[in-house]
Amino acid sequence: MKTLRVNPIACDGHGLCAELLPERITLDDWGYPVVDSEPIPAALEPHARRAVAACPTLALLLGKASGPASRSRAPVERRPSLP
């Protein structure tokens, strides 16, 4: 399973991620994402990948969930580079 993380420094609060994955992402009072820390179930993974790919500032990251101690350093999948 994988988890979502948001880089708060890179995020500009566009809110697109919350529109694409409302099951796991809500917006705070200022429009910034609040990401559910639970692992993404397999059924939602395609939607999570779409939200990551659509982030205009590349602030949303999808990584492997390998336990609470390593969550903050989980490897992440990045959106593929454009040719």
N, C-alpha and C positions, 0 to 999 in steps of 0.2 A: 504494500500500500504506500501511498505517497501523501505528503502534506503540502499545504500551501503556506507561503510566507510572503510578506510584503516588505519591501525596503522603504522605510518611512522617509528617508532622505531623497530618494529618487521619485517618490510618488507626488503627483501634483493634484490629486483628488479629482480626476476626471469622472470617476464612478462607473466606467464601462465594465469593470470586473464584476461589480455588484449586479449589474443588469444581466450579465452573461452567466453568473453563478450565484443566484440569490439563496441557494440552499446552504452555502458556506460563507458568503461574504455579505455583510451589511455595511451601511455607511454611518459614520458618527455625525454629530451635529454640524460639523464643518465640511462634510462631504468626503472624508477620508475613509478608506476601507478598514473594517474590523474583520479579520479573518478567523474563522473557527479553527481551533488548533487540532481538532480531531482528524485522523487520517481520512483521505478521500476514498470512498468506496469505488470499486471497479466500475460500477454503473455511471458514476459522475466524472470519472477520469477524463473522458473525451471533452466534457464541458469545461473542466478545469484547464485542460490544455488549450482550449479555444480562448478562455479568459486570459491565460498567460500570453498567448500569441497576440492578442488584441490590445494589450496594455501599451499605450502610446509612449510611456516613459521607461518601459522594461522593468517596472518596479515589482511586478508579481512573479514569484518564483515557485516552481513545483519541484519538490525533492523527495527522496526516499525517506520514509519514516522508519527509523531503526531504534526507537526508544527515546524516553524522555531526556536522558543525559546527552544524547547526541543530536537532538532535534535542531539545536541552534547552528550546528555545523554540518547538517545533512547536505550531501551533494545535490546540486540543482540542475534541472534541465533548462537550457536557455532556448529561446526561439532561434530557428535556423537563420543563418546569414543569407541575405539576399545576394544574388549573383551580380 
